[in-house]
Amino acid sequence: MKYEKLLKSKMSAESFERLAALKNPKVMEFVGFFAEHCDPDSIYVCTDSEEDMKYVRQQALALGEEWPMRYPNHTVHWDSYYDQGRDKNATKYLVYKENLERMKALNSIEYETGIKEILDISAGIMRGKQAVVLFFAEGPTESPFTIPCVQFTDSWYVAHSEYILYRSAYNHFLKMKDSEKDDFFRFIHSAGRLDENNNSVDLDKRRVYIDTQNNIVYSMNNQYAGNSVGLKKHSMRLAINKSGQEGWLCEHMFIMAAVNEEKNRKTYFCGAYPSACGKTSTAMIPGELIVGDDIAYFRNINGEFRAVNVENGMFGIIKDVNAKDDPVIFKNLMKDQEVIFSNVLVGPDGMPYWLGMGVEAPDEGRNHFGKWHRGVKDSDGNVVDIAHPNARYTMRLDYLDNIDKEGFESKTGVKVEGILYGGRDSDTTVPIEESPNWKDGILLKACTLESETTSATLGAEGVRVSNPMANIDFVSYPLGQYTINNIRFVDGMREVPKIFSTNYFMRGRDGKFITSKLAKKVWLHWAEGRIHGEFDAYETPTGRIPKYEDLVMLFKKYLNEDFSKETYDYLFTFRCSKWIAKLERTKAFYAKTDPNTPKEIFDYWDAAIAKIAAAKEKYGDEILPGAYHG
């Protein structure tokens, strides 16, 4: 074996035996190559054991990558002040020359150029450190959904995070058949040179290079989990490309169950929402059950639309998580159970504090800036807040009281009956609308997703940002073909999920939101009733909307609120000109993002625009609920 002598020199006999026991030449080649190239002083190989998980956590603390807190099972990790989010500019696809034209709309670099650059950057990068090799699975192990993964990193924080976020899969690798041993994802990561705060130094050499052709991700000189935890969004890009070739789907979606206690039934929904459009709050609606909050794999299993949660934990934004708005998550963050906090303030009492926590923070402590006190300024003269807006928590999903254990643990996933696509706009999309069929749902609900900026965040209010399927940052092959693959996915299925659009952000003439945050429970249960044939609906030029009397009943039943006819008419009026403008924006976005988008997609949108224009001519620009008759 090519690397046997080298690996034995860098590993204990036990670690080497763990690696050799897999009898997987591709794993051995991967570990051996980067053991030689990155040159760590030593390498530890992990199994699925509790002892290895504890060792990883202990190393993260011993090396100062994480710090202890008041509760023994809490730790905190601080990223560099300049390493606080996904680095889109440094994240690129490595693309063979023959595919460059096809991939030019994505942030790509020619393969030979990119591989030379990343290998130059990573040469000897682990010298002086102990590295660790870990085995995980995307999705449940030993199931039709499983994608095995190998992580090689010198960051024990990364290793600790992945033990919480993913299912350990050393035993899965042991059981892999010879025909399966080439089919896994590989991740090589180094935090690089570290300063006195154990933060990455060479941020000008921060690179995340994704090779979807060979299913490997190179991540160098970074620590923020979105850049360093390979199994998160980097793996998602690999999986989207793999699914596109194999006929399944990887989607940026939650999985949840709407619970109808009267009928004694659970109905599984998946949902895609751009950032700040209600994804987490929908997945965590009080009284319902959660299976997963971020990424789902879809497969056709025996003619059924089945989904699994890819992950085992949550890497959530902690800003605005408080006892009132997110009681389940907040309660768990305050318990003495395993949680990694990142980029929060740790006060003199050893407790975490963050923005929007609803608890008064102390006047001093330690955060991502370093030693902090109220009013302290950074080198640019900006006042440093108590915590970063992108501060996070990493926590096991099965800590939550509202987890659907049956769905979470199922190796064949859950049967999905409804798909929700939710955007944010103040004046166009109604709160809930059912698509007539799957293709209409993809092209009119999923592809047209937009989020609307506010002056408070970006300084330009009302700008619509297109985000088809809420997945545009992670689609790793041309958008037009990805859209076609979504449409074709349900071909041959016995039952196809209903698709619904949602919009929680419609504003009234006074500029204020019309319904409360909890109104989403009503929209969900109308969709659940539609799936089971229990509610009638009115037609619109783009789908079907609720009748007033059904919503009156649902508001009273679930929220004990009255729902006026005036509010209903305003919320569910179909606005023709605004919908035509929305479709024109979608066409322009696709034309710019993927000039090779199939003509049939643009023809469909042109026909939809003509249909809406005809409705405008017949009924006027604003069509009240029930007035449209085709």
C-alpha positions as CSV (number, residue, x, y, z in Angstrom):
1,M,0.0,0.0,0.0
2,K,1.4,3.4,-1.1
3,Y,0.9,5.4,2.1
4,E,1.1,2.6,4.7
5,K,4.6,3.5,6.1
6,L,3.7,7.2,6.2
7,L,0.3,6.7,7.9
8,K,1.8,4.3,10.5
9,S,4.4,7.0,11.4
10,K,1.6,9.6,12.0
11,M,-1.0,7.3,13.6
12,S,-1.2,5.1,16.7
13,A,-1.5,1.4,16.0
14,E,-5.1,1.6,17.0
15,S,-5.9,4.5,14.6
16,F,-4.1,2.8,11.7
17,E,-6.0,-0.4,12.3
18,R,-9.3,1.4,12.3
19,L,-8.5,2.8,8.9
20,A,-7.2,-0.5,7.5
21,A,-10.3,-2.4,8.8
22,L,-12.4,-0.5,6.3
23,K,-10.6,-2.3,3.4
24,N,-11.4,0.8,1.3
25,P,-8.6,1.8,-1.1
26,K,-10.2,5.1,-1.9
27,V,-10.4,6.1,1.7
28,M,-6.8,5.1,2.2
29,E,-5.7,7.0,-0.8
30,F,-7.6,10.2,0.4
31,V,-6.2,10.1,3.9
32,G,-2.7,9.1,2.7
33,F,-2.4,11.8,0.1
34,F,-3.4,14.6,2.5
35,A,-1.4,13.2,5.3
36,E,1.6,13.6,3.1
37,H,0.5,16.9,1.5
38,C,-0.8,18.8,4.5
39,D,1.8,17.1,6.8
40,P,0.1,17.1,10.3
41,D,2.3,15.9,13.1
42,S,-0.2,13.1,14.0
43,I,-3.6,11.8,12.9
44,Y,-6.4,10.4,15.1
45,V,-9.0,8.2,13.4
46,C,-12.5,8.2,15.0
47,T,-15.2,5.5,15.1
48,D,-18.8,5.8,16.2
49,S,-17.9,5.3,19.9
50,E,-19.0,7.5,22.7
51,E,-15.3,7.6,23.8
52,D,-14.2,9.1,20.5
53,M,-17.0,11.8,20.7
54,K,-15.8,12.7,24.2
55,Y,-12.2,12.8,23.1
56,V,-13.0,15.2,20.2
57,R,-14.9,17.5,22.6
58,Q,-12.0,17.4,25.1
59,Q,-9.4,18.2,22.4
60,A,-11.5,21.2,21.3
61,L,-11.4,22.5,24.8
62,A,-7.7,21.6,25.5
63,L,-6.5,23.4,22.3
64,G,-8.6,26.5,23.0
65,E,-10.8,26.1,19.9
66,E,-13.8,26.0,22.3
67,W,-14.1,27.5,25.8
68,P,-16.0,26.1,28.9
69,M,-19.0,27.9,30.1
70,R,-21.1,27.9,33.3
71,Y,-22.9,24.7,32.4
72,P,-20.5,21.7,32.0
73,N,-22.1,20.6,28.6
74,H,-22.0,24.1,27.1
75,T,-19.0,25.3,25.1
76,V,-18.4,28.5,23.1
77,H,-16.4,29.0,19.9
78,W,-15.3,32.4,18.6
79,D,-14.5,32.9,14.9
80,S,-12.2,35.7,13.8
81,Y,-13.7,39.1,13.7
82,Y,-13.3,38.8,9.9
83,D,-14.6,35.2,9.5
84,Q,-18.2,35.5,10.4
85,G,-20.2,34.2,7.5
86,R,-20.1,32.2,4.2
87,D,-17.5,33.6,2.0
88,K,-19.2,33.6,-1.4
89,N,-16.3,35.2,-3.3
90,A,-13.8,32.6,-2.0
91,T,-16.2,29.7,-2.7
92,K,-15.8,28.4,-6.3
93,Y,-16.5,25.3,-8.3
94,L,-13.5,23.5,-9.9
95,V,-14.7,22.8,-13.4
96,Y,-13.0,20.9,-16.2
97,K,-12.4,22.9,-19.4
98,E,-15.0,21.1,-21.4
99,N,-17.7,22.1,-18.8
100,L,-16.7,25.7,-18.3
101,E,-19.1,27.2,-20.8
102,R,-22.0,25.2,-19.2
103,M,-21.0,26.4,-15.7
104,K,-20.0,30.0,-16.5
105,A,-23.0,31.5,-14.7
106,L,-21.8,29.9,-11.4
107,N,-18.7,31.1,-9.5
108,S,-16.2,28.7,-11.2
109,I,-12.5,28.3,-11.8
110,E,-10.9,26.1,-14.4
111,Y,-9.9,22.8,-12.8
112,E,-6.2,22.7,-13.5
113,T,-5.7,26.4,-12.4
114,G,-7.9,25.9,-9.3
115,I,-6.4,22.6,-8.1
116,K,-2.9,24.0,-8.4
117,E,-3.9,27.0,-6.3
118,I,-5.6,25.1,-3.6
119,L,-2.8,22.5,-3.4
120,D,-0.2,25.3,-3.2
121,I,-2.2,26.9,-0.3
122,S,-2.7,23.6,1.5
123,A,0.9,22.3,1.2
124,G,2.2,21.7,4.8
125,I,-0.7,23.7,6.2
126,M,-1.3,21.2,9.1
127,R,2.4,21.1,10.3
128,G,2.6,21.3,14.0
129,K,-1.0,20.1,14.6
130,Q,-2.9,16.9,15.2
131,A,-5.4,16.1,12.6
132,V,-8.5,13.9,12.8
133,V,-10.3,11.7,10.4
134,L,-14.1,11.2,10.9
135,F,-16.8,9.2,9.1
136,F,-20.4,10.5,8.8
137,A,-23.5,10.0,6.8
138,E,-25.8,12.5,5.0
139,G,-29.2,11.0,5.8
140,P,-29.7,7.9,8.0
141,T,-27.1,5.2,7.8
142,E,-27.7,2.0,5.9
143,S,-30.7,3.4,4.0
144,P,-31.6,4.1,0.4
145,F,-30.8,7.8,1.2
146,T,-27.4,7.4,2.7
147,I,-24.4,9.4,1.3
148,P,-21.3,8.4,3.3
149,C,-18.7,11.1,4.0
150,V,-15.1,11.3,5.2
151,Q,-13.8,14.4,6.9
152,F,-10.1,15.1,7.3
153,T,-9.5,18.3,9.4
154,D,-7.1,19.9,11.9
155,S,-10.0,21.6,13.6
156,W,-11.5,19.9,16.6
157,Y,-14.3,22.4,16.7
158,V,-15.2,21.3,13.2
159,A,-15.1,17.6,14.3
160,H,-17.1,18.4,17.4
161,S,-19.7,20.3,15.4
162,E,-20.1,17.4,12.9
163,Y,-20.6,14.9,15.7
164,I,-23.6,16.9,16.8
165,L,-24.9,17.8,13.3
166,Y,-24.5,14.4,11.5
167,R,-24.9,10.7,12.1
168,S,-21.6,9.0,12.8
169,A,-21.0,6.3,10.1
170,Y,-17.8,4.4,10.7
171,N,-19.9,1.2,11.0
172,H,-21.6,2.1,7.8
173,F,-18.3,2.2,6.0
174,L,-17.3,-1.1,7.6
175,K,-20.4,-2.7,6.0
176,M,-20.1,-1.1,2.5
177,K,-20.0,-3.6,-0.3
178,D,-17.1,-3.4,-2.8
179,S,-19.5,-1.9,-5.4
180,E,-20.2,1.0,-3.0
181,K,-16.7,1.8,-1.8
182,D,-16.0,4.4,-4.5
183,D,-19.2,6.3,-3.7
184,F,-18.7,8.8,-0.9
185,F,-18.0,12.5,-0.3
186,R,-14.6,13.7,0.8
187,F,-13.8,16.9,2.8
188,I,-10.3,18.3,3.5
189,H,-10.2,21.3,5.8
190,S,-7.6,23.3,7.7
191,A,-7.9,26.4,9.8
192,G,-4.4,27.2,8.8
193,R,-2.0,29.3,10.9
194,L,-3.6,30.5,14.1
195,D,-3.1,33.7,16.2
196,E,-3.0,34.0,20.0
197,N,-6.8,33.7,20.0
198,N,-6.7,30.5,18.0
199,N,-8.2,32.2,14.9
200,S,-7.2,31.7,11.3
201,V,-4.5,34.2,10.3
202,D,-4.2,33.9,6.5
203,L,-7.6,35.1,5.5
204,D,-6.3,36.4,2.2
205,K,-5.7,32.7,1.4
206,R,-9.2,31.6,2.5
207,R,-10.5,29.3,-0.2
208,V,-13.4,26.9,-0.5
209,Y,-13.1,24.9,-3.7
210,I,-15.8,22.5,-4.6
211,D,-15.2,19.7,-7.1
212,T,-18.5,18.2,-8.0
213,Q,-16.9,16.0,-10.7
214,N,-15.0,14.1,-8.1
215,N,-17.1,14.7,-5.0
216,I,-14.4,16.5,-2.9
217,V,-14.3,19.8,-1.1
218,Y,-11.2,21.7,-0.2
219,S,-11.6,24.3,2.6
220,M,-8.6,26.2,3.8
221,N,-7.8,29.1,6.2
222,N,-11.2,29.5,7.7
223,Q,-13.1,28.5,10.9
224,Y,-16.7,29.8,10.6
225,A,-18.8,26.7,10.3
226,G,-20.5,27.6,7.1
227,N,-17.0,27.6,5.5
228,S,-15.4,24.9,7.5
229,V,-18.0,22.2,8.3
230,G,-17.9,20.4,5.0
231,L,-21.0,18.3,5.5
232,K,-23.2,21.4,5.7
233,K,-23.7,23.5,2.6
234,H,-20.6,22.3,0.7
235,S,-22.0,18.7,0.9
236,M,-25.3,20.1,-0.2
237,R,-23.7,21.4,-3.4
238,L,-22.2,18.0,-4.1
239,A,-25.5,16.3,-3.4
240,I,-27.5,18.6,-5.7
241,N,-25.1,17.7,-8.5
242,K,-25.2,14.0,-7.7
243,S,-29.0,14.0,-7.5
244,G,-29.3,15.8,-10.8
245,Q,-27.4,12.9,-12.4
246,E,-29.2,10.1,-10.6
247,G,-32.8,11.3,-10.7
248,W,-33.5,12.3,-7.1
249,L,-33.6,15.7,-5.4
250,C,-31.6,17.5,-2.7
251,E,-33.6,20.5,-1.5
252,H,-33.0,23.4,0.9
253,M,-36.2,22.4,2.9
254,F,-37.5,21.6,6.3
255,I,-39.6,18.5,7.0
256,M,-42.5,18.8,9.4
257,A,-45.8,17.1,10.3
258,A,-49.0,19.0,10.6
259,V,-51.0,17.4,13.4
260,N,-54.7,17.1,13.2
261,E,-55.8,15.8,16.6
262,E,-59.5,15.6,15.7
263,K,-58.8,13.3,12.8
264,N,-55.9,11.5,14.6
265,R,-53.5,12.1,11.6
266,K,-50.1,13.5,10.7
267,T,-49.5,15.0,7.3
268,Y,-45.9,15.6,6.3
269,F,-44.9,18.9,4.6
270,C,-41.6,20.1,3.3
271,G,-40.9,23.8,2.8
272,A,-38.4,26.1,1.1
273,Y,-38.1,29.7,2.2
274,P,-35.3,32.2,1.5
275,S,-33.5,33.7,4.5
276,A,-35.8,35.8,6.8
277,C,-39.0,34.5,5.1
278,G,-40.3,32.3,7.8
279,K,-38.6,28.9,7.3
280,T,-37.6,28.1,10.9
281,S,-40.8,29.6,12.4
282,T,-42.9,27.5,10.0
283,A,-41.0,24.3,10.8
284,M,-41.4,25.1,14.6
285,I,-45.1,26.1,14.6
286,P,-46.5,25.4,18.1
287,G,-48.5,22.2,18.2
288,E,-46.9,20.6,15.1
289,L,-44.0,18.2,14.9
290,I,-40.5,18.7,13.3
291,V,-38.4,16.2,11.4
292,G,-35.7,18.5,10.0
293,D,-35.1,22.3,9.7
294,D,-32.7,22.8,6.8
295,I,-31.9,20.2,4.1
296,A,-34.0,17.3,2.7
297,Y,-33.3,14.5,0.3
298,F,-36.3,13.3,-1.8
299,R,-36.5,9.9,-3.5
300,N,-39.2,7.9,-5.3
301,I,-39.5,4.8,-3.2
302,N,-42.0,2.3,-4.5
303,G,-44.0,5.0,-6.2
304,E,-44.1,7.3,-3.1
305,F,-42.6,10.7,-2.6
306,R,-40.3,10.1,0.4
307,A,-38.1,12.5,2.3
308,V,-35.4,12.3,5.0
309,N,-33.7,14.9,7.1
310,V,-30.1,14.9,6.0
311,E,-28.9,16.1,9.4
312,N,-28.9,15.0,13.0
313,G,-28.7,18.5,14.6
314,M,-29.3,22.2,14.1
315,F,-26.8,24.9,13.2
316,G,-29.2,27.8,13.8
317,I,-28.9,31.6,13.9
318,I,-29.4,32.5,17.5
319,K,-30.3,36.2,16.9
320,D,-33.9,36.9,18.1
321,V,-34.3,33.4,19.7
322,N,-36.1,34.2,22.9
323,A,-38.6,32.7,25.3
324,K,-41.6,34.4,23.7
325,D,-41.0,33.8,19.9
326,D,-39.0,30.5,20.0
327,P,-39.9,28.9,23.4
328,V,-38.9,25.3,22.5
329,I,-35.4,26.3,21.2
330,F,-34.8,28.8,23.9
331,K,-35.7,26.3,26.6
332,N,-33.2,23.8,25.2
333,L,-30.4,26.4,24.9
334,M,-30.8,27.2,28.6
335,K,-30.5,23.5,29.7
336,D,-27.2,21.8,30.7
337,Q,-27.0,19.6,27.6
338,E,-24.5,19.6,24.8
339,V,-24.6,22.9,22.9
340,I,-21.8,24.8,21.0
341,F,-22.5,28.5,21.0
342,S,-20.5,30.6,18.5
343,N,-19.9,34.3,18.4
344,V,-22.1,35.1,21.3
345,L,-21.1,37.1,24.4
346,V,-20.1,35.1,27.5
347,G,-20.7,37.2,30.6
348,P,-18.8,37.1,33.9
349,D,-21.4,34.6,35.0
350,G,-20.3,32.1,32.3
351,M,-23.7,32.4,30.5
352,P,-24.3,33.2,26.8
353,Y,-25.9,36.5,25.7
354,W,-27.0,37.4,22.2
355,L,-29.0,40.0,20.2
356,G,-32.7,39.7,20.6
357,M,-32.5,37.3,23.5
358,G,-35.0,39.2,25.6
359,V,-32.6,39.1,28.6
360,E,-30.5,42.1,29.8
361,A,-26.9,41.5,28.9
362,P,-24.0,42.4,31.2
363,D,-21.7,45.4,30.5
364,E,-18.6,43.3,29.9
365,G,-17.5,39.8,28.9
366,R,-15.8,38.0,26.0
367,N,-17.1,37.7,22.4
368,H,-15.8,37.4,18.8
369,F,-14.1,40.8,19.2
370,G,-12.2,39.5,22.2
371,K,-12.4,41.2,25.6
372,W,-15.5,43.3,25.3
373,H,-17.2,46.1,27.2
374,R,-20.2,48.2,26.3
375,G,-19.2,51.0,23.9
376,V,-16.0,49.4,22.8
377,K,-15.1,50.2,19.1
378,D,-13.3,48.2,16.5
379,S,-10.3,49.5,14.4
380,D,-12.7,51.2,12.0
381,G,-14.4,53.1,14.8
382,N,-17.6,51.0,14.8
383,V,-19.2,50.2,18.1
384,V,-19.0,46.5,18.7
385,D,-22.4,45.0,19.7
386,I,-22.7,42.3,22.4
387,A,-22.8,39.5,19.8
388,H,-22.5,39.0,16.0
389,P,-25.9,39.1,14.1
390,N,-24.8,35.8,12.6
391,A,-24.0,34.2,16.0
392,R,-25.1,30.5,16.1
393,Y,-26.0,27.5,18.2
394,T,-25.1,23.9,17.3
395,M,-27.4,21.4,19.0
396,R,-28.9,17.9,18.5
397,L,-32.3,18.0,17.0
398,D,-33.7,15.2,19.2
399,Y,-33.4,17.5,22.2
400,L,-36.6,19.2,21.0
401,D,-39.9,18.2,22.7
402,N,-41.7,18.6,19.3
403,I,-39.5,16.2,17.3
404,D,-41.4,13.6,15.3
405,K,-39.2,10.6,16.4
406,E,-40.9,8.2,14.0
407,G,-40.1,10.4,11.0
408,F,-36.7,11.5,12.2
409,E,-35.5,7.9,12.7
410,S,-37.1,6.3,9.6
411,K,-34.5,4.9,7.2
412,T,-37.1,5.1,4.4
413,G,-38.1,8.6,5.2
414,V,-41.6,10.1,5.5
415,K,-44.3,10.2,2.8
416,V,-44.6,13.8,1.8
417,E,-48.1,15.1,0.9
418,G,-47.5,18.9,0.8
419,I,-44.8,21.2,-0.3
420,L,-44.7,24.9,0.8
421,Y,-42.7,27.6,-1.0
422,G,-42.6,30.9,0.9
423,G,-41.3,34.3,-0.1
424,R,-41.5,37.8,1.4
425,D,-43.4,40.5,-0.4
426,S,-45.6,43.3,0.8
427,D,-48.1,43.6,-2.0
428,T,-48.4,40.7,-4.4
429,T,-48.5,37.0,-3.2
430,V,-51.5,35.9,-1.1
431,P,-50.9,34.2,2.3
432,I,-51.7,30.7,0.9
433,E,-52.5,29.4,-2.5
434,E,-52.6,25.9,-3.9
435,S,-51.1,25.0,-7.2
436,P,-53.4,23.1,-9.6
437,N,-50.7,20.5,-10.3
438,W,-47.0,19.8,-9.7
439,K,-45.6,21.5,-12.8
440,D,-47.6,24.7,-12.2
441,G,-46.3,24.5,-8.6
442,I,-42.6,24.4,-9.6
443,L,-42.9,27.1,-12.3
444,L,-45.3,29.4,-10.6
445,K,-44.6,28.9,-6.9
446,A,-41.0,27.7,-6.6
447,C,-39.3,29.4,-9.5
448,T,-40.9,32.8,-8.7
449,L,-39.8,32.9,-5.1
450,E,-38.5,36.3,-4.0
451,S,-37.5,38.0,-0.8
452,E,-38.1,41.7,-0.4
453,T,-35.5,43.9,1.3
454,T,-36.2,46.4,4.0
455,S,-34.5,49.7,4.6
456,A,-33.4,48.5,8.0
457,T,-31.2,45.8,6.5
458,L,-29.9,46.9,3.2
459,G,-30.8,50.5,2.8
460,A,-33.1,50.0,-0.1
461,E,-36.7,49.1,0.7
462,G,-38.9,47.0,-1.5
463,V,-36.2,45.5,-3.7
464,R,-37.2,42.0,-4.8
465,V,-34.4,39.4,-4.8
466,S,-35.1,36.3,-6.9
467,N,-34.3,33.0,-5.2
468,P,-35.8,30.0,-7.1
469,M,-36.6,27.1,-4.8
470,A,-34.8,29.2,-2.0
471,N,-31.8,27.3,-3.3
472,I,-30.0,29.6,-5.7
473,D,-26.8,29.8,-3.6
474,F,-26.3,26.0,-3.7
475,V,-27.5,24.9,-7.1
476,S,-24.3,23.3,-8.6
477,Y,-25.3,22.8,-12.2
478,P,-27.3,25.0,-14.6
479,L,-30.5,26.4,-13.2
480,G,-32.7,25.6,-16.2
481,Q,-31.8,21.9,-16.1
482,Y,-32.2,21.9,-12.3
483,T,-35.8,23.2,-12.8
484,I,-36.6,20.6,-15.4
485,N,-35.3,17.9,-13.0
486,N,-37.7,19.2,-10.3
487,I,-40.6,19.0,-12.7
488,R,-39.8,15.5,-13.9
489,F,-39.0,14.1,-10.4
490,V,-42.6,13.0,-9.8
491,D,-43.0,11.2,-13.1
492,G,-44.4,7.7,-12.4
493,M,-45.4,8.4,-8.8
494,R,-48.7,7.0,-7.6
495,E,-49.5,10.1,-5.5
496,V,-47.9,13.5,-6.0
497,P,-47.7,16.1,-3.2
498,K,-49.8,19.3,-3.5
499,I,-47.7,22.4,-3.8
500,F,-48.7,25.6,-2.0
501,S,-47.2,29.1,-1.9
502,T,-47.2,31.1,1.3
503,N,-46.4,34.8,2.1
504,Y,-46.6,36.0,5.7
505,F,-45.5,39.6,4.9
506,M,-48.5,41.2,3.2
507,R,-48.8,44.8,4.4
508,G,-52.0,46.9,4.7
509,R,-52.5,50.4,3.4
510,D,-51.0,51.7,6.6
511,G,-47.7,49.8,5.9
512,K,-48.2,47.4,8.8
513,F,-48.3,43.6,8.6
514,I,-51.9,42.5,8.5
515,T,-51.8,39.2,10.4
516,S,-49.9,38.0,13.5
517,K,-46.9,35.6,13.3
518,L,-49.1,32.7,14.4
519,A,-51.5,33.1,11.4
520,K,-49.1,30.7,9.6
521,K,-50.7,27.9,11.6
522,V,-54.1,28.7,10.0
523,W,-52.6,28.7,6.5
524,L,-50.9,25.4,7.2
525,H,-54.1,23.7,8.4
526,W,-56.0,25.0,5.4
527,A,-53.4,23.3,3.2
528,E,-53.6,20.1,5.4
529,G,-57.4,20.1,4.9
530,R,-57.1,20.6,1.1
531,I,-54.7,17.6,0.9
532,H,-57.5,15.5,2.6
533,G,-60.3,16.9,0.5
534,E,-62.0,18.8,3.3
535,F,-62.1,22.4,2.0
536,D,-63.5,23.9,-1.1
537,A,-61.6,26.7,-2.9
538,Y,-61.9,29.6,-5.3
539,E,-59.9,29.7,-8.5
540,T,-57.4,32.4,-9.4
541,P,-55.3,32.8,-12.6
542,T,-52.4,31.1,-10.7
543,G,-54.1,28.5,-8.4
544,R,-56.7,28.1,-5.7
545,I,-57.3,30.1,-2.5
546,P,-59.4,29.5,0.7
547,K,-63.0,30.4,1.1
548,Y,-63.8,33.0,3.8
549,E,-66.0,30.7,5.9
550,D,-63.2,28.1,6.2
551,L,-60.7,30.6,7.4
552,V,-63.1,32.1,9.9
553,M,-63.5,28.6,11.4
554,L,-59.7,28.0,11.4
555,F,-58.8,31.3,13.0
556,K,-61.3,30.7,15.8
557,K,-60.2,27.0,16.2
558,Y,-56.4,27.5,16.3
559,L,-55.9,31.1,17.4
560,N,-59.3,32.0,19.0
561,E,-59.3,35.1,16.8
562,D,-61.9,36.7,14.7
563,F,-61.1,37.1,11.0
564,S,-63.0,39.9,9.2
565,K,-64.3,39.8,5.6
566,E,-62.5,43.1,4.9
567,T,-59.2,41.6,5.9
568,Y,-59.9,38.4,3.9
569,D,-60.7,40.4,0.8
570,Y,-57.6,42.5,1.0
571,L,-55.3,39.6,1.7
572,F,-56.7,37.3,-1.1
573,T,-57.3,39.8,-3.8
574,F,-55.4,38.8,-7.0
575,R,-53.3,41.6,-8.3
576,C,-52.8,41.2,-12.0
577,S,-50.2,43.8,-12.9
578,K,-48.1,42.9,-9.9
579,W,-48.2,39.2,-10.9
580,I,-47.2,40.0,-14.5
581,A,-44.3,42.1,-13.2
582,K,-43.3,39.2,-10.9
583,L,-43.2,36.7,-13.8
584,E,-41.3,39.2,-15.9
585,R,-38.7,39.5,-13.2
586,T,-38.4,35.7,-13.0
587,K,-37.9,35.4,-16.7
588,A,-35.2,38.1,-16.6
589,F,-33.5,36.3,-13.7
590,Y,-33.4,33.0,-15.5
591,A,-32.3,34.5,-18.8
592,K,-29.3,36.2,-17.0
593,T,-28.5,33.3,-14.6
594,D,-28.8,30.5,-17.2
595,P,-29.0,31.6,-20.8
596,N,-29.4,28.0,-21.8
597,T,-32.7,27.6,-19.8
598,P,-35.0,25.4,-22.0
599,K,-37.4,27.4,-24.1
600,E,-40.4,25.4,-22.8
601,I,-39.9,27.1,-19.4
602,F,-40.1,30.6,-21.0
603,D,-43.0,29.5,-23.1
604,Y,-44.9,28.4,-20.0
605,W,-44.3,31.8,-18.3
606,D,-45.4,33.7,-21.4
607,A,-48.6,31.7,-21.5
608,A,-49.2,32.4,-17.8
609,I,-48.6,36.2,-18.4
610,A,-51.1,36.0,-21.3
611,K,-53.7,34.3,-19.1
612,I,-53.3,36.9,-16.4
613,A,-53.5,39.8,-18.9
614,A,-56.7,38.3,-20.2
615,A,-58.1,38.1,-16.7
616,K,-57.1,41.7,-16.1
617,E,-59.0,42.7,-19.3
618,K,-62.1,40.8,-18.2
619,Y,-62.2,41.4,-14.4
620,G,-60.0,44.5,-13.8
621,D,-56.5,44.8,-12.3
622,E,-57.5,43.6,-8.8
623,I,-59.8,40.5,-8.7
624,L,-61.6,39.9,-5.4
625,P,-61.8,36.3,-4.1
626,G,-64.5,34.3,-5.8
627,A,-64.9,36.7,-8.7
628,Y,-62.6,34.9,-11.2
629,H,-64.1,32.1,-13.3
630,G,-61.4,31.3,-15.8
